[in-house]
């Protein structure tokens, strides 16, 4: 059954500062619209209920209420075989308006997929809770790549290079990962890793600097930055490495940070061709570069194109003596800041719903991952302090 009542819009903004119920040092801060839906979560399974509450506490469209009236009740029933039944209840008296069973890779993943189904049915937009992430951490004494879920239930070390392993790029299907490493040669090369088996191959090892690794939405192409011509230039290559890299830019400037449009027809990169780093768009087959009129900072870098809305690009901008996330929307003038943090906010990547953004926050010498809601500014730390430093996130659903 897929019947839902319309929830009226309530205007107004208020500030919140809520400590995470799981006691992992997570905090929720920011400006939150009163239009958020108050919800309750029911489950006879304690861990399932706690995980669901943790997940929904990161979503700017919901508020987990401990008492009082709620718009929806989400009832979770874990089942054998890594499944979880989700029931959405609404109305007075409460009635079941949606029911489904999610199948996961383990029980907790099934719970998160069930929660994503609840998000889809109550908002019309997909959830992001059950996605996977890659990141960089130096918790082993070296910068290595780690894989895990968004809420750090299960995290495994993917590389053991004992040298700098940096900037992971997960493919959209989550099966392949590219990263920049200095393994054995001591020079920056691009490596390709099969996520399931951990098998690694050297993908780009040309003279000079090899970086990049952003995978196209259809999982067929990889965007690379290679300096073998003498300058840092943008290339694309078949993901299987069966073709030679195709050069797209020819300039004396430095190009970096490639990101694909949702349809795979365009790329945005960072380039210093006008003096300082700014964002430029280029056709995926090559052609003239067009500057994005962000007009917010002399330093704009690390773009990430929204996978759901091609009009939106998030990026890092130098502002106020530090770095903040900013949002550029085609046709809407100058970019707007999304964060205002005490330290730095950088390295943004959109989550599956095209609304929330995973990013790195630096504060008091530590680096951690956080989620910001691009609509309300609500920020939530997701990497626990006990994990250690975490940065350079990549996300796939």
C-alpha positions as CSV (number, residue, x, y, z in Angstrom):
1,X,0.0,0.0,0.0
2,X,1.4,3.4,-1.0
3,X,-1.1,6.0,0.4
4,X,0.3,9.0,2.2
5,X,-1.2,12.2,3.7
6,X,0.2,15.5,2.5
7,X,2.2,17.3,5.2
8,X,1.7,21.1,5.1
9,X,4.6,23.4,4.9
10,X,5.5,25.2,8.1
11,X,7.7,28.3,7.8
12,X,10.5,29.3,10.2
13,X,13.9,28.3,11.2
14,X,15.5,27.4,14.5
15,X,18.9,26.3,15.8
16,X,19.6,22.9,17.2
17,X,22.5,21.2,19.0
18,X,21.8,17.6,19.7
19,X,24.2,15.0,21.1
20,X,24.0,11.6,19.3
21,X,22.2,9.0,21.3
22,X,24.9,6.3,20.6
23,X,27.5,8.2,22.6
24,X,30.1,8.1,19.8
25,X,30.9,11.8,19.9
26,X,28.6,12.6,17.0
27,X,26.9,16.0,17.0
28,X,24.1,17.5,15.0
29,X,24.4,21.3,14.6
30,X,23.1,23.8,12.1
31,X,20.0,25.6,10.9
32,X,17.0,23.3,10.7
33,X,13.7,24.1,9.0
34,X,10.6,23.5,11.1
35,X,9.3,21.7,8.1
36,X,11.2,18.6,9.2
37,X,9.0,15.5,9.9
38,X,8.9,14.3,13.5
39,X,9.1,10.5,13.5
40,X,9.3,7.7,15.9
41,X,11.1,4.4,15.4
42,X,9.8,1.2,16.9
43,X,11.6,-2.2,17.1
44,X,11.8,-5.0,19.5
45,X,15.5,-5.4,18.4
46,X,17.6,-2.9,20.3
47,X,20.6,-2.7,17.9
48,X,18.2,-2.2,14.9
49,X,16.4,0.6,16.7
50,X,19.6,2.3,17.7
51,X,21.1,2.1,14.2
52,X,17.9,3.4,12.6
53,X,17.9,6.4,15.0
54,X,21.5,7.1,14.3
55,X,20.8,7.1,10.6
56,X,17.7,9.3,10.7
57,X,19.5,11.8,13.0
58,X,21.8,12.6,10.0
59,X,18.8,13.4,7.7
60,X,17.8,17.0,7.6
61,X,14.2,16.1,6.7
62,X,13.5,14.1,9.8
63,X,13.6,14.6,13.6
64,X,13.5,11.5,15.8
65,X,11.0,12.5,18.6
66,X,11.2,11.0,22.0
67,X,7.6,12.0,22.8
68,X,4.7,13.9,21.4
69,X,2.9,13.8,18.1
70,X,4.7,12.4,15.1
71,X,4.0,12.4,11.4
72,X,5.2,8.8,10.8
73,X,6.2,5.8,12.9
74,X,8.7,3.5,11.3
75,X,8.4,-0.1,12.6
76,X,11.4,-2.3,12.0
77,X,11.4,-6.1,12.3
78,X,14.7,-7.9,11.6
79,X,14.1,-11.3,10.0
80,X,16.3,-14.3,9.3
81,X,18.4,-14.3,6.1
82,X,19.7,-10.7,6.5
83,X,16.3,-9.3,5.9
84,X,14.3,-6.6,7.6
85,X,10.6,-5.7,7.4
86,X,9.7,-2.0,7.4
87,X,6.2,-0.8,8.2
88,X,5.3,2.9,7.9
89,X,2.4,4.0,10.1
90,X,0.6,7.3,9.9
91,X,-2.6,9.0,11.0
92,X,-4.8,9.1,14.1
93,X,-5.2,6.3,14.9
94,X,-2.0,5.1,13.3
95,X,-2.4,2.8,10.4
96,X,0.0,1.0,8.2
97,X,0.4,2.9,4.9
98,X,3.4,1.1,3.5
99,X,5.1,-2.2,4.1
100,X,8.1,-3.9,2.5
101,X,11.0,-6.3,3.2
102,X,14.6,-5.2,2.6
103,X,17.4,-7.7,1.9
104,X,20.9,-6.7,2.9
105,X,24.5,-7.9,2.8
106,X,24.1,-8.5,6.6
107,X,21.4,-7.7,9.2
108,X,22.5,-4.2,9.8
109,X,22.6,-3.4,6.1
110,X,19.1,-4.8,5.8
111,X,18.0,-2.4,8.5
112,X,19.5,0.6,6.7
113,X,18.0,-0.5,3.4
114,X,14.6,-0.7,5.2
115,X,15.1,2.8,6.5
116,X,16.0,4.0,3.0
117,X,12.7,2.5,1.7
118,X,10.9,4.5,4.4
119,X,12.6,7.7,3.2
120,X,11.7,7.0,-0.4
121,X,8.0,6.4,0.5
122,X,7.6,9.4,2.8
123,X,9.6,12.0,0.8
124,X,9.6,10.8,-2.7
125,X,13.5,10.9,-2.7
126,X,15.9,8.0,-2.2
127,X,17.7,7.3,1.0
128,X,21.4,7.2,1.4
129,X,21.9,5.3,4.7
130,X,22.9,1.9,3.1
131,X,25.7,3.3,0.9
132,X,29.4,2.4,1.2
133,X,32.3,4.8,1.6
134,X,36.0,4.8,1.0
135,X,38.3,7.2,2.9
136,X,41.9,7.9,3.9
137,X,43.1,7.4,7.4
138,X,46.6,7.3,9.0
139,X,45.5,5.2,12.0
140,X,48.0,2.5,11.0
141,X,50.9,5.0,10.9
142,X,50.6,5.5,7.1
143,X,48.0,7.1,4.9
144,X,45.9,4.1,3.7
145,X,42.6,3.5,2.0
146,X,39.7,2.1,4.1
147,X,36.3,0.9,3.1
148,X,33.2,0.8,5.3
149,X,29.6,1.8,5.7
150,X,28.4,5.3,6.4
151,X,28.0,4.7,10.1
152,X,31.4,2.9,10.7
153,X,29.9,-0.4,11.8
154,X,32.3,-2.3,9.7
155,X,35.5,-0.7,8.4
156,X,38.3,-2.6,6.7
157,X,41.7,-1.5,5.6
158,X,41.9,-1.9,1.8
159,X,45.6,-0.9,1.2
160,X,48.7,-1.7,3.1
161,X,51.2,0.2,1.0
162,X,53.1,1.8,3.9
163,X,53.3,4.9,1.8
164,X,50.9,7.6,0.8
165,X,47.7,6.1,-0.5
166,X,45.4,9.1,-1.3
167,X,42.2,10.3,-2.9
168,X,40.0,7.2,-3.4
169,X,37.3,7.2,-6.1
170,X,34.6,4.5,-5.8
171,X,32.8,3.6,-9.0
172,X,29.1,4.4,-9.0
173,X,28.3,0.6,-8.7
174,X,30.7,0.3,-5.8
175,X,32.7,-2.6,-7.3
176,X,35.8,-0.7,-8.3
177,X,38.1,1.8,-6.6
178,X,40.8,4.0,-8.0
179,X,43.3,5.9,-5.9
180,X,46.6,7.8,-6.1
181,X,49.5,5.9,-4.5
182,X,53.3,6.0,-4.2
183,X,53.6,2.2,-3.8
184,X,57.1,0.8,-4.7
185,X,58.1,3.4,-7.2
186,X,57.8,6.4,-4.9
187,X,56.1,8.3,-7.7
188,X,52.4,9.1,-7.9
189,X,50.6,6.5,-9.9
190,X,46.9,5.6,-10.2
191,X,45.9,2.1,-8.9
192,X,42.7,0.2,-9.6
193,X,41.3,-2.2,-6.9
194,X,38.6,-4.8,-7.2
195,X,36.6,-4.0,-4.0
196,X,35.3,-7.6,-3.5
197,X,38.6,-9.4,-3.8
198,X,41.0,-6.6,-3.0
199,X,43.0,-7.4,-6.1
200,X,45.1,-4.3,-7.2
201,X,46.5,-3.4,-10.5
202,X,48.6,-0.4,-11.7
203,X,46.3,1.6,-13.9
204,X,48.3,4.7,-14.8
205,X,52.0,4.9,-14.4
206,X,53.2,7.4,-16.9
207,X,56.2,9.7,-16.6
208,X,55.4,12.5,-14.1
209,X,52.3,12.8,-11.9
210,X,49.4,10.5,-12.3
211,X,46.2,11.2,-10.4
212,X,42.4,11.3,-10.7
213,X,40.3,8.2,-11.1
214,X,36.7,9.6,-11.1
215,X,34.4,7.0,-12.8
216,X,31.6,7.9,-15.2
217,X,28.0,7.3,-14.2
218,X,27.8,4.3,-16.5
219,X,30.9,2.7,-15.0
220,X,32.7,2.7,-18.4
221,X,35.2,5.6,-18.3
222,X,37.8,7.0,-15.9
223,X,38.8,10.6,-15.7
224,X,42.6,11.0,-15.1
225,X,45.0,13.9,-14.6
226,X,48.4,13.1,-16.2
227,X,51.5,15.4,-16.4
228,X,53.4,13.3,-19.0
229,X,52.9,16.0,-21.6
230,X,54.7,18.4,-19.3
231,X,51.6,20.0,-17.7
232,X,48.8,18.6,-15.6
233,X,46.2,17.7,-18.3
234,X,42.7,16.0,-18.3
235,X,42.3,12.6,-19.9
236,X,39.7,9.9,-20.1
237,X,40.2,6.2,-20.5
238,X,38.2,3.0,-20.7
239,X,37.8,1.6,-17.2
240,X,39.2,-1.8,-18.3
241,X,42.4,-0.1,-19.5
242,X,41.9,-1.5,-23.0
243,X,42.4,1.9,-24.7
244,X,45.0,4.6,-24.5
245,X,44.1,7.7,-22.5
246,X,42.3,10.4,-24.5
247,X,43.6,13.9,-23.9
248,X,40.9,16.5,-23.4
249,X,42.9,19.7,-22.4
250,X,45.9,21.4,-23.8
251,X,47.2,24.3,-21.8
252,X,50.1,25.4,-19.6
253,X,47.8,25.5,-16.5
254,X,47.2,22.9,-13.8
255,X,44.1,20.8,-14.2
256,X,42.8,18.6,-11.4
257,X,39.7,17.3,-9.5
258,X,37.6,15.8,-12.3
259,X,33.9,15.1,-11.7
260,X,31.3,13.8,-14.1
261,X,27.9,15.2,-15.0
262,X,24.9,12.8,-14.1
263,X,24.5,11.9,-17.8
264,X,28.3,11.4,-18.4
265,X,28.3,14.0,-21.1
266,X,30.4,16.7,-19.4
267,X,33.1,17.1,-16.8
268,X,34.0,19.8,-14.3
269,X,37.6,20.3,-13.3
270,X,39.7,22.7,-11.2
271,X,42.1,24.8,-13.3
272,X,44.4,27.8,-12.5
273,X,44.3,29.1,-16.1
274,X,43.1,32.5,-15.0
275,X,45.6,32.8,-12.2
276,X,44.0,31.1,-9.2
277,X,42.1,27.8,-9.0
278,X,38.5,28.1,-10.4
279,X,36.0,25.6,-11.8
280,X,35.6,24.9,-15.5
281,X,33.3,22.7,-17.5
282,X,34.4,20.7,-20.6
283,X,32.5,18.2,-22.8
284,X,33.5,14.6,-22.1
285,X,34.6,14.2,-25.7
286,X,36.8,17.3,-25.5
287,X,36.2,20.9,-26.6
288,X,36.2,24.4,-25.2
289,X,36.3,24.9,-21.5
290,X,33.8,27.2,-19.8
291,X,34.3,28.8,-16.4
292,X,31.6,28.3,-13.8
293,X,30.7,31.8,-12.6
294,X,30.9,30.9,-8.9
295,X,32.1,34.4,-8.0
296,X,32.5,33.6,-4.3
297,X,36.2,33.2,-3.8
298,X,39.6,33.4,-5.5
299,X,40.1,29.8,-4.6
300,X,37.4,27.3,-5.8
301,X,38.4,23.6,-6.0
302,X,37.3,20.0,-5.4
303,X,34.0,20.1,-7.3
304,X,31.5,17.3,-7.1
305,X,28.5,17.2,-9.5
306,X,25.1,16.3,-8.0
307,X,24.1,12.8,-9.2
308,X,20.4,13.7,-9.1
309,X,20.3,17.3,-10.2
310,X,22.7,18.4,-13.0
311,X,22.1,22.1,-12.0
312,X,24.0,21.7,-8.7
313,X,27.7,21.5,-8.0
314,X,29.3,21.4,-4.5
315,X,32.9,22.5,-4.1
316,X,35.5,23.8,-1.6
317,X,36.1,27.6,-1.4
318,X,38.5,29.7,0.6
319,X,36.5,32.0,2.8
320,X,37.2,33.8,6.0
321,X,40.7,32.6,6.5
322,X,39.7,28.9,6.1
323,X,37.9,26.6,3.8
324,X,34.1,26.1,3.5
325,X,31.7,24.1,1.3
326,X,29.8,26.1,-1.3
327,X,27.0,25.4,-3.7
328,X,26.8,26.5,-7.3
329,X,23.5,26.3,-9.2
330,X,23.5,26.9,-12.9
331,X,21.4,29.9,-13.8
332,X,21.1,31.2,-10.2
333,X,24.0,33.6,-10.0
334,X,27.0,33.4,-7.6
335,X,27.6,30.4,-5.4
336,X,26.4,30.3,-1.8
337,X,28.2,29.0,1.2
338,X,26.9,25.8,2.8
339,X,29.0,25.6,5.9
340,X,30.5,27.9,8.5
341,X,32.8,25.8,10.7
342,X,35.5,26.7,13.3
343,X,38.2,24.8,11.3
344,X,37.9,23.8,7.7
345,X,35.3,22.0,5.6
346,X,36.5,20.4,2.4
347,X,36.5,17.4,0.0
348,X,32.7,17.2,-0.5
349,X,30.9,14.4,-2.2
350,X,27.1,14.1,-2.8
351,X,25.2,11.3,-1.2
352,X,22.6,9.2,-3.0
353,X,19.7,11.6,-2.5
354,X,21.3,14.6,-4.1
355,X,20.5,16.6,-1.0
356,X,23.1,15.6,1.6
357,X,26.9,15.9,1.3
358,X,29.6,13.9,2.9
359,X,32.8,15.9,3.6
360,X,36.0,16.2,5.6
361,X,36.0,18.6,8.6
362,X,39.2,19.7,10.3
363,X,39.1,20.9,13.8
364,X,41.9,21.3,16.5
365,X,44.3,19.2,14.5
366,X,41.9,16.3,13.8
367,X,40.1,15.2,10.6
368,X,36.7,13.6,10.6
369,X,33.9,12.9,8.3
370,X,30.6,14.7,8.6
371,X,27.3,15.0,6.6
372,X,25.7,18.4,5.8
373,X,22.1,18.8,4.5
374,X,22.4,21.3,1.6
375,X,18.8,22.5,2.2
376,X,18.9,23.2,6.0
377,X,22.6,23.4,6.9
378,X,22.2,20.6,9.5
379,X,25.7,19.0,10.1
380,X,26.3,15.6,11.7
381,X,29.6,14.0,12.5
382,X,29.7,10.3,11.3
383,X,33.2,9.1,11.9
384,X,33.7,8.3,15.6
385,X,36.6,9.9,17.5
386,X,38.0,6.4,18.4
387,X,38.5,5.7,14.7
388,X,41.1,8.4,14.4
389,X,41.6,10.8,11.5
390,X,39.4,10.3,8.4
391,X,39.5,12.3,5.2
392,X,39.1,12.3,1.4
393,X,35.7,10.5,1.4
394,X,34.2,8.7,-1.6
395,X,30.6,7.3,-1.7
396,X,28.7,4.7,-3.7
397,X,25.2,3.3,-3.3
